[in-house]
Amino acid sequence: MISLINGKIVGKNKSRVTVLTAGGVGYEVHVSAPFYLSLPNSGEITLHTYLKVSENGMDLYGFANQEEKDFFELLLSVSGVGPKTALNILALGSIDEIQSAIGRGDVKYLTAVQGIGGKTAERMVLELRSKIKDQRSTNNEVDSGAMSDAIDGLVGLGYTREEAKQAVRSADTKGKTTEQVLREVLRKK
């Protein structure tokens, strides 16, 4: 099992990066879209990796840290979720945001991912909700729910999803309702 790669970035193509190790072996590694965009075009990199072996070949998936890799593997435990779909889920937002959506049963949030339909999103909520709740406190879930609803509200007002996420992250959401978060964000703008 290849679980960590360290080397130089020698190529980037769509959602893949090629890493040349000190041993002279180049590995093509699939990464999530946000992680791909954050990577430089060249330079040293260390990736936590997951190796998927199938009858069609071997695919390597890379992550910025162990937490992201662990969450990816948790997503793979859901029937109907493969590695490419799990990478697309990771592109939805931060791990906390995705876990919050699963914890509160937000099927609409999860179906925004290419390859996830309503039934798969419901299965994901059903299978992962208890595993995620064990890791999170109830207060964080409530705060993240107001945060997610505020993001949706700002998108409805014409913000891009990324602008809305940044605006809400800069606000104090602890213990506030969606309306209170929206008011605070709009006052700052």
N, C-alpha and C positions, 0 to 999 in steps of 0.2 A: 504494500500500500504506500503510495506517495502522499505524505501528509503535510510536507512543507517544502517549498522551493525558494532558493535564494540565488539571485543572479542578475544579469543586466537585461533590461528591456531592449530587444532588437527589432521589434515590430509590433504594430497595432493595426487591427483590421476589424471593423464593426464592433462586436462584443467580445473579441478575443485579443489576447496579448501573447507575444512570443518572448519567452525568457530563456536566455542562454546561461547555463550554469557554469561554474568554474571547471567542471569536468568536460566541458565542450559539448554537452547535450542541450539541444533547444527544445523546450516544451511549449506547446500551444495550449493556453489556458483560457477557458470561458469565464467571463466575469459579468457582474450585473452592470447595467447601463450607467448608473450613477458612479460606481467605482471606476468603470472604464474612463469616464470623463475626468475623474480626479487624477488619473495616472499621467505622469509625464511621458513624453515620446521616447525618452531614453533615460538611462541611469539605473542604479541599484534598486532592487525591490525584493521583498520577502513576502511570499503568499502562503497562507494556510490553504491546503488543497483537499479536494475530495475526488477520488478516482471512481468513475462509473465504468464498469466493464460489462459489455453486452456482446451479443453475437455479431453485431455490426462493427465493433471496434472498442477502443478505450477512449473516454473523454475525461479531461481534467478540468475541474471547476475551482476557481481561486477566490479567496476572500481576504479582506483587509485584516481581520482578527479572528481569534478562536470563537468568540461569541457569535459572530455572523455565520461561521461554519456550523456551529452547533445548532443554530436556529434553522439553517438550510437543511440539515439532516433531520430535524424535527418535522419540517414541512414534507420531506420525502416519505415520512412514515404514514402519510395520509394516502389512502387508495385513490389513484387517479392523478396524483401530483408527481410529475417526473422532474428531473434536474432543470430542464429549460423553463418549465412553469415555475419552479421554486425560485429560480433567478429572477423571473419577471415579478414574482411576489416581493422579493427583496427590493426591487426598484420602486415599489409603491411609496416608501418612506423609511423612516428609521425603524429599527426593530421594535422599539417601544410603541410606536404608532400602529404597527401591524399587529402586535400582540394585543394592544388595546382593542382594535377592531374585532379580533377574534374573540376576545374576552367578553365583549358586549354583544356579540352575534351580529355584527354589521356586515351582512351578506352583500349589500350594495357596494361597499368599499372594496370588498374582495373580488367582486365580479368585474371590476375595472381592469383586471389583469387579463391579457390575452391568453386564452387557453383555459380560463376558469369560467364555468357556467354556474348557474344557480345551485344545481345539485351538488357540484363539487365544493362550492363555497359553504353550503350547509353542512356537508360532510366534514369539511375542515374545521368549522366551528364546533361541531359535535365531538370530533375526535381530539381536538387540541385544547378546547376551553379549559378543562380541568387541569391539564398539564401546565398551561400558562398561568392559571390562577394560583397554582402552587408557588409560582415564582414571583408573583406580583401582589402588592397590597391593594385592598379595596379602594383606598383613597386615590391611588395613581390611576385606577381604572375610571373613576368618576371624573377626575381632572382631564384625562385624555379624551373622554367622551365629549366634554364641553369643547375641548380643543379641536377635535375632528369636526364637530358640528359648526364651529366658528369658521373653520377653513372652508367647509361647504358653502356657508353663507357668503363669505368673501368671494368665492368663485362665482356665485350667483350674481354678485354685484359687479362682475367684470374683471376681477383679479385673475391672473394665471394661478394655477395650483401652487407653483413654486413660490410666487410672491405672497400668496395667502399663507403658506406654511411658515415663511420667514417672519411675516407680520405677527402671526399668532404666537410663534416661539418667543418673540421679543416681549410679549405681554405676560403679565402675572395671571396665570390661570388657576392657581391653587384655590380650591373651594368656591370658584365662581361659576355662575350659570353661563350658558352660551351667549345670552343677550349681554351680560356684563362684560364678557370677553370681547364681543363685537364692538361694544361702545368704547372700550379702552383702546382697541386697535384703531378704530375710525377717528378717535380724538387725536391720536398721534400723527395721523396722516394729514 
